[in-house]
């Protein structure tokens, strides 16, 4: 795991957990089916958030581009 991406990955995990917990609270249902569905959707939302933030941070120059990391080796 590369160091510059560690805070971004931690933020994505935190976002996923908080989003899933909020959706569970908002739905009002604590059935196991609801929990599974919201967990799967929360994982997808967290991953999409991570990809969007990584793309934006690379565009802003706050992270090294994918091309740069392969040349460093």
N, C-alpha and C positions, 0 to 999 in steps of 0.2 A: 504494500500500500504506500503510495507516494505521500510525502509529508504535506505538500501544498493542498492536497485534496482531503486530508483528514478532517479539518473543521467542516468542510462542505458535506462530507459523508455523515458526520455526527449530526449536523443540522438536518439532513434529510431523514435520518432515523428519528430524531426528536419530532420533526414535523409529522412523520407518519404516525407515530404513537399518539400525538396530540390530536391529529385529525380523526383517527379511528376512535379515540375515546370521546371526542366531541360528537361524532356521528352516532355512537352508541347511546350517549346521553340524550341527544336530540330526538332519536327515533323512539325512545321510551320503551322499546321491547328488548328483553334480555334473552331471547330464545337462542338456541345454539345455531340455528340456520342463519339468523340475523348476524350473529357474531362472526361466523365463517365468511359470509358475504362481505360484511364491512371490513374484515381483516384483509381479504383479497383485494377489494377496491382500495383500501388504505395503502396497501403495498404498491399498487399500481400508481396511485396519486403521488406517493413519496418518491417513487422512481422517476416519474415524469417531472416532478419538482426539481429533483437532483439534476436531471439532464438539462432542463431549462436554465437553472442557475449556473451550471458548469459552462454552458454555451455562452450565457451572458457575461460571466466573469472572464472567459477567454477572449471574448470580443472587446471587453473593456481593458484588457491587458493585465488583469489582476491574477491570472493563472497562465502558466506556460501553455502554448498551443500543443496539440497532439503531435504535430510534425516536429517540434523542438525537442520533445522528450525522447523520440526515437533516435535523433542525431546525437544526443548527449552520450549514448552508450559506446 
